[in-house]
Structure formats: C-alpha cells, structure tokens
C-alpha cells in the first residue's frame, strides 16, 4: 500500500485492489491536489474543505455516511462520530472510515471533534494505520489526538489537518502534536509504502509532506 498526503485531510491511498481519495480539498484551503484519479472517494462530512469531489478525475464511487461498503475488493466501514464534543449540536456529524485492503486496516478520522466513545473505539478496533487530525479548531487538538491514539493503539499514525506554510485554515502547528507524542525528531517523507510485515511493534508517528 502507498499513501500520499494531498494536503489538509486529503490522501491518496493506492492498493492492489483500488485507488482511494479521502476528503478531497479545493485550492481555497491552500493545497493543490492536481486532479487525481480514483476508484473510490470517501467524504467524512459536507464542509467545503473535505468534500471537493469534483476535484477527482475518473468515475469514482462516492462513499458518505455510516454503513458497510464493498467496492473493488476494498471493505469500508463508516463509523458515526461527531464534528464537535456535543454530539453534533455545534457542527454536525462526522464519519470515520475504516478501510480494509491488502491485509491492512486503515482508519481515516475525518474531522473528528471529540475523543471516541467506547462503542466507537470498538468499531474502529484493530486499526493498523490511523490518519488523525491534530491541529485543533474544528477537530481534535494535539492532546485529544494523543488520547484517541492511546485508545485505538494503531501501529502507525499519520497526522493531518494542521498548520503548514500552504494552509489557509487557522490551525495549530504540527510541533504541538509531536511534542505530545514524544516524537519531536520525526522527519517528513513524501510517501509511505507499507505492508503488514513492515508494521512496527508499537505506535510510530509518520509525517508526510504534502504533494505540491
């Protein structure tokens, strides 16, 4: 599996079965995704910075909302969560997507705005790779992200939704999260190529540089 960060909360996930784009974002948030081709697009919620489906080429299957989906050999489970810590009363619902492909279990948390409940943790249990917002504002901040990671116990964590020189959204810098995780010496890399045999024994933070 290859994972490339396209900026904000958008990733391209390429497996043997299919290419997925998560939470595609428009140029207005500061990132230029180009026009990636995909078989599947997941959208965690309808806010502009996470639902720019028209920016994806091809004829992808669109996945929104809770439920179970099987597309092109990829199993996807949408887990109902919220975009705030008051059960959606401030900013509505959010869907976290658990994606199973190539014998790996990956979870994209979208704009999760609260530490998951025990029931939500159970639905996301066994995640190998976690794509987690860490920059606060409308989603998890560094402390809440670290707490969520401790509950889900993934092998790899890829932070997203934080301040960069390109971002136009007011968010906290990545350093706060890295300090919270005790991982201040991490160096950004352009992509992550991973298979089950390469997973570390304990949680490890991987920082991806966004595709320019």
Order of alpha helices (4+ residues) and beta strands (2+ residues): beta-beta-beta-beta-beta-beta-beta-beta-beta-alpha-beta-alpha-beta-alpha-beta-beta
